[in-house]
Amino acid sequence: MKNVVIKFSLFTVIYILFSWIIANDFVCALKGDPLCMQNVAIRYIIFIVLMVVYEKWVKDKVFKRKEK
């Protein structure tokens, strides 16, 4: 459980940094604009869902370990 919390905290920090650098929505969401807050929330949910899919199904297939 602790690893999951750490992992999703890291994903959240990465999302915030990318949003701050790339998108303008994060800055206006901090100002309180409801439309920007909604955009940021929806993008965050999509990002987290994609990270869960990556962790559960894609990561093991991409980074296969060779057994001896």
TORPA-701437 format. One record per residue: residue number from 1; x, y, z of N, C-alpha, C in turn. Coordinates in nm, 2 decimals, always signed. Atoms other than C-alpha are relative to their C-alpha. Layout:
<pts>
<pt drenvex="NUM" n_x="X" n_y="Y" n_z="Z" ca_x="X" ca_y="Y" ca_z="Z" c_x="X" c_y="Y" c_z="Z"/>
...
</pts>
This chain:
<pts>
<pt drenvex="1" n_x="+0.08" n_y="-0.12" n_z="+0.00" ca_x="+0.00" ca_y="+0.00" ca_z="+0.00" c_x="+0.09" c_y="+0.13" c_z="+0.00"/>
<pt drenvex="2" n_x="-0.08" n_y="-0.12" n_z="+0.00" ca_x="+0.28" ca_y="+0.24" ca_z="+0.08" c_x="+0.07" c_y="+0.03" c_z="-0.13"/>
<pt drenvex="3" n_x="-0.06" n_y="-0.02" n_z="+0.13" ca_x="+0.44" ca_y="+0.18" ca_z="-0.26" c_x="-0.10" c_y="+0.06" c_z="-0.09"/>
<pt drenvex="4" n_x="+0.11" n_y="-0.05" n_z="+0.09" ca_x="+0.11" ca_y="+0.26" ca_z="-0.43" c_x="-0.02" c_y="+0.15" c_z="+0.03"/>
<pt drenvex="5" n_x="+0.01" n_y="-0.14" n_z="-0.04" ca_x="+0.08" ca_y="+0.59" ca_z="-0.24" c_x="+0.12" c_y="+0.08" c_z="-0.05"/>
<pt drenvex="6" n_x="-0.12" n_y="-0.07" n_z="+0.05" ca_x="+0.44" ca_y="+0.69" ca_z="-0.32" c_x="-0.01" c_y="+0.01" c_z="-0.15"/>
<pt drenvex="7" n_x="+0.00" n_y="+0.00" n_z="+0.15" ca_x="+0.39" ca_y="+0.59" ca_z="-0.69" c_x="-0.10" c_y="+0.10" c_z="-0.05"/>
<pt drenvex="8" n_x="+0.10" n_y="-0.09" n_z="+0.05" ca_x="+0.07" ca_y="+0.79" ca_z="-0.73" c_x="+0.03" c_y="+0.15" c_z="+0.04"/>
<pt drenvex="9" n_x="-0.05" n_y="-0.14" n_z="-0.04" ca_x="+0.22" ca_y="+1.09" ca_z="-0.54" c_x="+0.10" c_y="+0.04" c_z="-0.11"/>
<pt drenvex="10" n_x="-0.10" n_y="-0.03" n_z="+0.10" ca_x="+0.51" ca_y="+1.08" ca_z="-0.79" c_x="-0.08" c_y="+0.03" c_z="-0.14"/>
<pt drenvex="11" n_x="+0.08" n_y="-0.03" n_z="+0.12" ca_x="+0.25" ca_y="+1.06" ca_z="-1.08" c_x="-0.06" c_y="+0.14" c_z="+0.01"/>
<pt drenvex="12" n_x="+0.07" n_y="-0.13" n_z="-0.01" ca_x="+0.07" ca_y="+1.36" ca_z="-0.94" c_x="+0.10" c_y="+0.12" c_z="-0.01"/>
<pt drenvex="13" n_x="-0.10" n_y="-0.11" n_z="+0.01" ca_x="+0.39" ca_y="+1.57" ca_z="-0.91" c_x="+0.04" c_y="+0.01" c_z="-0.15"/>
<pt drenvex="14" n_x="-0.03" n_y="-0.01" n_z="+0.14" ca_x="+0.48" ca_y="+1.48" ca_z="-1.27" c_x="-0.11" c_y="+0.07" c_z="-0.08"/>
<pt drenvex="15" n_x="+0.11" n_y="-0.07" n_z="+0.06" ca_x="+0.13" ca_y="+1.58" ca_z="-1.38" c_x="+0.00" c_y="+0.15" c_z="+0.02"/>
<pt drenvex="16" n_x="+0.00" n_y="-0.14" n_z="-0.03" ca_x="+0.15" ca_y="+1.91" ca_z="-1.20" c_x="+0.11" c_y="+0.07" c_z="-0.07"/>
<pt drenvex="17" n_x="-0.11" n_y="-0.07" n_z="+0.07" ca_x="+0.49" ca_y="+1.99" ca_z="-1.35" c_x="-0.02" c_y="+0.01" c_z="-0.15"/>
<pt drenvex="18" n_x="+0.03" n_y="-0.01" n_z="+0.14" ca_x="+0.39" ca_y="+1.90" ca_z="-1.70" c_x="-0.11" c_y="+0.10" c_z="-0.03"/>
<pt drenvex="19" n_x="+0.12" n_y="-0.10" n_z="+0.02" ca_x="+0.06" ca_y="+2.10" ca_z="-1.67" c_x="+0.05" c_y="+0.14" c_z="+0.02"/>
<pt drenvex="20" n_x="-0.04" n_y="-0.14" n_z="-0.03" ca_x="+0.24" ca_y="+2.40" ca_z="-1.53" c_x="+0.09" c_y="+0.05" c_z="-0.12"/>
<pt drenvex="21" n_x="-0.09" n_y="-0.04" n_z="+0.11" ca_x="+0.50" ca_y="+2.40" ca_z="-1.81" c_x="-0.07" c_y="+0.00" c_z="-0.13"/>
<pt drenvex="22" n_x="+0.06" n_y="+0.01" n_z="+0.13" ca_x="+0.29" ca_y="+2.29" ca_z="-2.11" c_x="-0.13" c_y="+0.07" c_z="-0.01"/>
<pt drenvex="23" n_x="+0.14" n_y="-0.06" n_z="+0.01" ca_x="-0.07" ca_y="+2.40" ca_z="-2.04" c_x="-0.02" c_y="+0.12" c_z="+0.08"/>
<pt drenvex="24" n_x="+0.03" n_y="-0.13" n_z="-0.06" ca_x="-0.21" ca_y="+2.73" ca_z="-1.95" c_x="-0.11" c_y="-0.02" c_z="+0.10"/>
<pt drenvex="25" n_x="+0.12" n_y="+0.02" n_z="-0.08" ca_x="-0.51" ca_y="+2.57" ca_z="-1.77" c_x="+0.03" c_y="-0.01" c_z="+0.15"/>
<pt drenvex="26" n_x="-0.03" n_y="+0.01" n_z="-0.14" ca_x="-0.33" ca_y="+2.50" ca_z="-1.45" c_x="+0.02" c_y="+0.13" c_z="+0.07"/>
<pt drenvex="27" n_x="-0.02" n_y="-0.13" n_z="-0.05" ca_x="-0.24" ca_y="+2.86" ca_z="-1.39" c_x="-0.14" c_y="+0.07" c_z="+0.03"/>
<pt drenvex="28" n_x="+0.13" n_y="-0.06" n_z="-0.02" ca_x="-0.60" ca_y="+2.98" ca_z="-1.44" c_x="-0.08" c_y="-0.08" c_z="+0.09"/>
<pt drenvex="29" n_x="+0.07" n_y="+0.08" n_z="-0.10" ca_x="-0.73" ca_y="+2.69" ca_z="-1.23" c_x="+0.04" c_y="+0.05" c_z="+0.14"/>
<pt drenvex="30" n_x="-0.04" n_y="-0.05" n_z="-0.13" ca_x="-0.53" ca_y="+2.83" ca_z="-0.94" c_x="-0.06" c_y="+0.13" c_z="+0.03"/>
<pt drenvex="31" n_x="+0.07" n_y="-0.13" n_z="-0.02" ca_x="-0.70" ca_y="+3.16" ca_z="-0.99" c_x="-0.15" c_y="-0.02" c_z="+0.03"/>
<pt drenvex="32" n_x="+0.14" n_y="+0.03" n_z="-0.03" ca_x="-1.04" ca_y="+2.99" ca_z="-0.95" c_x="-0.10" c_y="-0.01" c_z="-0.11"/>
<pt drenvex="33" n_x="+0.09" n_y="+0.02" n_z="+0.12" ca_x="-1.18" ca_y="+2.97" ca_z="-1.30" c_x="-0.06" c_y="-0.14" c_z="+0.00"/>
<pt drenvex="34" n_x="+0.06" n_y="+0.13" n_z="+0.00" ca_x="-1.44" ca_y="+2.69" ca_z="-1.29" c_x="+0.03" c_y="-0.09" c_z="-0.12"/>
<pt drenvex="35" n_x="-0.02" n_y="+0.08" n_z="+0.12" ca_x="-1.39" ca_y="+2.58" ca_z="-1.65" c_x="+0.15" c_y="-0.05" c_z="+0.00"/>
<pt drenvex="36" n_x="-0.14" n_y="+0.05" n_z="-0.01" ca_x="-1.01" ca_y="+2.56" ca_z="-1.60" c_x="+0.02" c_y="-0.11" c_z="+0.10"/>
<pt drenvex="37" n_x="-0.01" n_y="+0.10" n_z="-0.10" ca_x="-1.05" ca_y="+2.37" ca_z="-1.28" c_x="-0.06" c_y="-0.13" c_z="-0.05"/>
<pt drenvex="38" n_x="+0.06" n_y="+0.12" n_z="+0.06" ca_x="-1.28" ca_y="+2.12" ca_z="-1.46" c_x="+0.09" c_y="-0.06" c_z="-0.10"/>
<pt drenvex="39" n_x="-0.09" n_y="+0.06" n_z="+0.09" ca_x="-1.03" ca_y="+2.08" ca_z="-1.74" c_x="+0.12" c_y="-0.07" c_z="+0.07"/>
<pt drenvex="40" n_x="-0.12" n_y="+0.06" n_z="-0.07" ca_x="-0.74" ca_y="+2.02" ca_z="-1.50" c_x="-0.05" c_y="-0.13" c_z="+0.07"/>
<pt drenvex="41" n_x="+0.05" n_y="+0.12" n_z="-0.07" ca_x="-0.95" ca_y="+1.77" ca_z="-1.30" c_x="-0.02" c_y="-0.12" c_z="-0.10"/>
<pt drenvex="42" n_x="+0.03" n_y="+0.11" n_z="+0.10" ca_x="-1.06" ca_y="+1.57" ca_z="-1.61" c_x="+0.14" c_y="-0.05" c_z="-0.06"/>
<pt drenvex="43" n_x="-0.13" n_y="+0.04" n_z="+0.05" ca_x="-0.70" ca_y="+1.57" ca_z="-1.75" c_x="+0.07" c_y="-0.08" c_z="+0.11"/>
<pt drenvex="44" n_x="-0.07" n_y="+0.07" n_z="-0.11" ca_x="-0.57" ca_y="+1.45" ca_z="-1.41" c_x="-0.06" c_y="-0.14" c_z="+0.01"/>
<pt drenvex="45" n_x="+0.07" n_y="+0.13" n_z="-0.01" ca_x="-0.83" ca_y="+1.16" ca_z="-1.40" c_x="+0.05" c_y="-0.08" c_z="-0.12"/>
<pt drenvex="46" n_x="-0.05" n_y="+0.07" n_z="+0.12" ca_x="-0.73" ca_y="+1.06" ca_z="-1.76" c_x="+0.14" c_y="-0.04" c_z="+0.02"/>
<pt drenvex="47" n_x="-0.14" n_y="+0.03" n_z="-0.02" ca_x="-0.36" ca_y="+1.08" ca_z="-1.67" c_x="+0.01" c_y="-0.12" c_z="+0.10"/>
<pt drenvex="48" n_x="-0.01" n_y="+0.10" n_z="-0.10" ca_x="-0.41" ca_y="+0.86" ca_z="-1.36" c_x="-0.05" c_y="-0.13" c_z="-0.06"/>
<pt drenvex="49" n_x="+0.05" n_y="+0.13" n_z="+0.06" ca_x="-0.62" ca_y="+0.60" ca_z="-1.55" c_x="+0.11" c_y="-0.05" c_z="-0.10"/>
<pt drenvex="50" n_x="-0.11" n_y="+0.05" n_z="+0.09" ca_x="-0.34" ca_y="+0.58" ca_z="-1.82" c_x="+0.11" c_y="-0.05" c_z="+0.08"/>
<pt drenvex="51" n_x="-0.11" n_y="+0.05" n_z="-0.08" ca_x="-0.08" ca_y="+0.54" ca_z="-1.55" c_x="-0.04" c_y="-0.14" c_z="+0.06"/>
<pt drenvex="52" n_x="+0.04" n_y="+0.13" n_z="-0.06" ca_x="-0.28" ca_y="+0.25" ca_z="-1.39" c_x="+0.00" c_y="-0.11" c_z="-0.11"/>
<pt drenvex="53" n_x="+0.00" n_y="+0.09" n_z="+0.11" ca_x="-0.32" ca_y="+0.09" ca_z="-1.73" c_x="+0.15" c_y="-0.04" c_z="-0.03"/>
<pt drenvex="54" n_x="-0.14" n_y="+0.02" n_z="+0.03" ca_x="+0.06" ca_y="+0.13" ca_z="-1.79" c_x="+0.06" c_y="-0.10" c_z="+0.11"/>
<pt drenvex="55" n_x="-0.05" n_y="+0.08" n_z="-0.11" ca_x="+0.14" ca_y="-0.02" ca_z="-1.45" c_x="-0.04" c_y="-0.14" c_z="+0.00"/>
<pt drenvex="56" n_x="+0.06" n_y="+0.14" n_z="-0.01" ca_x="-0.09" ca_y="-0.32" ca_z="-1.47" c_x="+0.03" c_y="-0.08" c_z="-0.13"/>
<pt drenvex="57" n_x="-0.01" n_y="+0.09" n_z="+0.12" ca_x="-0.06" ca_y="-0.43" ca_z="-1.84" c_x="+0.12" c_y="+0.03" c_z="-0.09"/>
<pt drenvex="58" n_x="-0.10" n_y="-0.04" n_z="+0.10" ca_x="+0.20" ca_y="-0.24" ca_z="-2.04" c_x="+0.14" c_y="-0.02" c_z="+0.05"/>
<pt drenvex="59" n_x="-0.13" n_y="+0.00" n_z="-0.05" ca_x="+0.50" ca_y="-0.22" ca_z="-1.82" c_x="+0.07" c_y="-0.13" c_z="+0.00"/>
<pt drenvex="60" n_x="-0.06" n_y="+0.13" n_z="+0.00" ca_x="+0.56" ca_y="-0.59" ca_z="-1.79" c_x="+0.03" c_y="-0.05" c_z="-0.14"/>
<pt drenvex="61" n_x="-0.03" n_y="+0.05" n_z="+0.14" ca_x="+0.53" ca_y="-0.65" ca_z="-2.16" c_x="+0.11" c_y="+0.08" c_z="-0.07"/>
<pt drenvex="62" n_x="-0.11" n_y="-0.08" n_z="+0.06" ca_x="+0.76" ca_y="-0.36" ca_z="-2.25" c_x="+0.14" c_y="-0.04" c_z="+0.06"/>
<pt drenvex="63" n_x="-0.13" n_y="+0.03" n_z="-0.07" ca_x="+1.03" ca_y="-0.44" ca_z="-1.99" c_x="+0.00" c_y="-0.14" c_z="+0.04"/>
<pt drenvex="64" n_x="+0.00" n_y="+0.14" n_z="-0.04" ca_x="+1.04" ca_y="-0.82" ca_z="-2.00" c_x="+0.14" c_y="-0.03" c_z="+0.05"/>
<pt drenvex="65" n_x="-0.13" n_y="+0.05" n_z="-0.06" ca_x="+1.31" ca_y="-0.98" ca_z="-1.79" c_x="+0.03" c_y="-0.13" c_z="-0.07"/>
<pt drenvex="66" n_x="-0.05" n_y="+0.12" n_z="+0.06" ca_x="+1.51" ca_y="-1.25" ca_z="-1.96" c_x="+0.04" c_y="-0.10" c_z="+0.11"/>
<pt drenvex="67" n_x="-0.03" n_y="+0.10" n_z="-0.10" ca_x="+1.52" ca_y="-1.57" ca_z="-1.75" c_x="+0.11" c_y="-0.09" c_z="-0.06"/>
<pt drenvex="68" n_x="-0.11" n_y="+0.09" n_z="+0.04" ca_x="+1.83" ca_y="-1.79" ca_z="-1.76" c_x="-0.04" c_y="-0.14" c_z="+0.01"/>
</pts>
